[in-house]
Amino acid sequence: MSLNNKKVTGIRVLDIAEEGAKAIETMVNKVIQEMHQQKTPIIDIQVTDTNCFLILGEKNAD
């Protein structure tokens, strides 16, 4: 995914080092739901062995 023409406004980091798949799924879904309620788009997700980074963009104008 290209981040060209996207404005990064924040980041959420989830520690997934010692979590199982179901726990990770639950954590990520919770953050997605929170960001949706705040009308803040997630413009990218990056994952390492120990962390999940959710890159946040500008709030949607509604």
C-alpha distances in whole Angstrom, upper triangle without the diagonal:
4,6,9,12,11,14,14,17,17,16,18,19,20,23,22,25,28,26,26,24,25,26,22,21,24,22,19,20,22,20,18,21,22,19,20,23,23,20,18,14,12,9,7,10,11,14,17,20,22,19,16,14,13,12,14,14,17,19,19,22,25
4,5,8,8,12,12,16,17,17,19,20,22,25,25,27,30,29,29,27,29,29,25,24,26,25,21,23,25,22,20,23,24,20,21,24,23,21,18,15,13,9,9,12,13,16,19,23,24,21,18,16,15,12,14,13,16,18,19,22,24
4,6,5,8,9,12,14,14,17,18,21,24,24,27,30,29,30,28,29,28,25,24,26,24,21,22,24,20,19,22,22,18,19,23,21,19,16,13,11,8,8,11,13,16,19,23,23,20,18,15,13,10,11,10,12,16,16,19,22
4,5,8,10,14,16,17,20,22,24,27,28,30,34,33,33,31,33,32,28,28,30,28,24,26,27,24,22,25,25,21,22,25,23,20,18,15,14,11,12,15,16,20,22,26,27,24,21,18,17,13,14,12,14,17,17,20,23
4,7,10,13,16,17,20,23,26,29,30,32,35,34,35,33,34,33,30,29,30,28,25,26,27,24,22,24,24,20,21,23,21,19,16,14,14,11,13,17,18,22,25,29,29,26,23,20,18,14,13,11,11,15,15,17,20
4,6,9,12,14,17,19,22,25,26,29,32,31,32,30,31,30,26,26,27,25,22,23,23,20,18,21,20,17,17,20,18,15,13,11,11,8,10,14,16,20,22,26,26,23,20,16,14,11,10,7,8,12,12,15,18
4,6,9,12,15,18,21,24,26,29,32,31,32,30,31,30,27,26,27,24,22,23,23,19,18,21,19,16,17,19,17,15,12,11,11,9,11,15,16,20,23,26,26,22,20,16,14,10,8,6,6,10,12,14,18
4,6,8,12,14,18,21,23,25,28,27,29,28,28,27,24,24,24,21,19,20,20,17,16,19,17,14,16,18,15,14,11,10,9,8,10,12,14,17,20,23,22,19,16,13,11,7,6,5,7,10,13,16,19
4,7,11,14,17,20,23,25,28,27,29,28,28,26,24,24,24,21,19,20,19,16,16,18,16,12,15,16,13,13,9,10,10,10,12,14,16,19,21,24,23,19,17,13,11,8,6,5,6,9,12,15,18
4,7,10,14,17,19,22,25,24,26,25,26,23,20,21,21,18,16,18,17,13,14,16,14,11,14,16,13,13,10,10,9,10,11,12,14,16,18,21,19,16,14,10,9,6,5,7,9,11,14,17,20
4,6,10,13,16,18,21,20,22,22,22,20,17,18,18,15,13,15,15,11,12,15,13,11,15,16,14,15,11,11,9,10,10,10,11,13,15,18,16,12,10,7,6,5,5,9,12,13,16,19,22
4,7,10,13,15,18,17,19,19,19,17,14,15,15,11,10,13,12,8,10,13,11,10,14,15,14,15,12,12,10,12,11,10,11,12,14,16,14,10,8,6,5,7,8,11,14,15,18,21,23
4,7,9,12,15,14,17,17,17,15,12,14,14,11,10,13,13,10,12,15,14,13,17,18,17,18,15,15,12,14,12,10,10,10,11,13,10,7,6,5,6,9,11,15,17,19,21,25,26
4,6,9,11,10,13,13,14,11,9,11,11,8,8,11,11,9,12,14,14,14,17,19,18,20,17,17,14,16,14,11,11,9,10,11,8,6,5,7,8,12,13,17,20,21,23,27,28
4,6,8,8,11,13,14,11,9,12,13,9,11,14,14,13,15,18,17,18,21,22,22,23,21,21,18,19,17,14,12,10,10,9,6,5,7,9,12,15,17,21,24,25,27,30,32
4,6,5,8,9,11,9,6,10,11,9,10,13,14,13,16,18,18,19,22,23,24,25,22,22,18,20,17,14,12,9,9,8,5,5,7,10,13,16,19,22,26,26,28,32,33
4,6,9,11,13,11,10,13,15,13,14,17,18,17,19,22,22,23,25,27,27,28,26,25,22,23,20,16,14,11,9,7,4,7,9,13,16,19,22,25,29,30,32,35,37
4,7,10,12,10,10,13,14,13,15,18,18,18,21,23,23,24,27,28,29,30,28,27,24,26,23,19,17,14,13,10,8,10,12,16,18,22,24,28,31,32,34,37,38
4,7,8,6,6,10,10,10,12,14,15,16,18,20,20,22,24,25,26,28,26,25,22,24,21,18,17,14,13,11,9,10,12,15,17,21,23,27,30,30,32,35,36
4,6,5,6,9,10,11,12,14,16,17,18,20,21,23,24,26,27,29,27,26,23,25,22,18,18,14,14,12,12,13,13,17,19,22,25,28,31,31,33,36,37
4,6,5,6,9,10,11,12,14,16,16,18,20,21,22,24,26,27,25,24,21,22,20,16,16,13,14,13,13,13,13,16,17,21,23,26,29,29,30,34,34
4,5,5,6,9,10,10,12,14,15,16,18,20,21,23,24,25,24,23,21,23,21,18,18,16,17,16,15,15,14,18,18,22,23,26,29,29,30,33,33
4,5,5,6,9,10,11,13,14,15,17,19,20,21,23,24,23,22,20,22,20,17,17,15,16,15,13,13,13,16,16,20,22,25,28,27,29,32,32
4,5,5,6,8,10,11,12,14,15,17,18,20,21,22,21,20,17,19,17,13,14,11,13,12,11,10,9,12,13,17,19,22,25,25,26,30,30
4,6,5,6,9,10,11,12,14,15,16,18,20,21,20,18,16,18,16,13,14,13,15,15,14,13,11,14,13,17,18,22,24,24,25,28,29
4,6,5,6,9,10,11,12,14,15,17,18,20,19,19,17,19,18,15,17,15,17,17,16,14,13,15,14,18,19,22,24,23,24,28,28
4,6,5,6,9,10,11,13,14,16,17,18,17,17,15,18,16,13,15,13,15,16,14,12,10,12,12,15,16,19,22,21,23,26,27
4,5,5,6,9,10,11,12,14,15,16,15,14,11,14,13,10,12,11,14,15,14,11,8,10,9,12,13,17,19,19,20,24,24
4,5,5,6,9,10,10,12,14,15,14,14,12,15,14,13,15,15,18,19,18,15,12,13,11,15,15,17,20,19,19,23,23
4,5,5,6,9,10,11,12,14,14,14,13,16,16,14,17,17,19,20,18,16,13,14,12,15,15,17,19,18,19,22,22
4,5,5,6,8,10,11,12,11,11,10,13,13,12,14,15,17,19,17,14,11,11,9,11,11,14,16,15,17,20,20
4,5,5,6,9,10,10,9,9,8,11,12,11,14,15,18,20,19,16,12,12,9,11,10,13,15,14,15,18,18
4,5,5,6,9,10,10,11,11,14,15,15,18,19,22,23,22,19,16,15,13,15,13,15,16,14,15,18,17
4,5,5,6,9,9,10,11,14,16,15,18,19,22,24,22,19,16,15,12,14,12,14,15,13,14,17,17
4,5,5,6,5,7,7,11,13,13,16,18,21,23,22,18,15,14,10,11,9,10,11,9,11,14,14
4,5,5,6,7,9,12,14,15,19,20,24,26,25,21,18,16,13,13,11,12,12,10,10,13,12
4,5,8,10,12,15,18,18,22,23,26,28,27,23,20,19,16,16,13,14,14,11,11,13,12
4,5,9,11,14,17,18,21,23,26,28,26,23,20,18,15,14,11,12,11,8,9,11,11
4,6,10,12,15,17,20,23,26,29,27,24,20,18,15,14,11,10,9,6,6,8,8
4,7,9,12,14,17,20,23,26,24,21,17,15,11,10,7,6,6,4,6,10,11
4,6,9,11,15,18,21,24,23,20,16,14,10,9,6,5,7,6,7,11,13
4,6,8,11,14,17,20,20,16,13,10,6,6,5,6,9,10,11,15,16
4,7,10,14,17,21,20,17,14,11,8,6,6,6,9,11,12,16,18
4,7,10,14,17,17,14,11,8,6,5,7,9,13,14,16,19,21
4,7,10,13,14,11,7,6,5,6,9,12,15,17,18,22,24
4,7,10,11,8,6,5,7,8,12,14,18,20,22,25,27
4,7,8,6,4,6,9,11,15,18,21,23,25,29,30
4,5,5,6,8,12,14,17,21,24,26,28,32,34
4,6,8,11,15,17,21,24,28,29,31,35,37
4,7,10,14,16,19,23,26,28,30,34,35
4,6,10,13,16,19,23,24,26,30,32
4,7,10,13,16,20,21,23,27,28
4,6,9,13,16,18,20,24,26
4,6,10,13,15,17,20,22
4,7,10,12,15,18,21
4,7,9,11,15,17
4,6,9,12,15
4,6,9,12
4,6,9
4,6
4
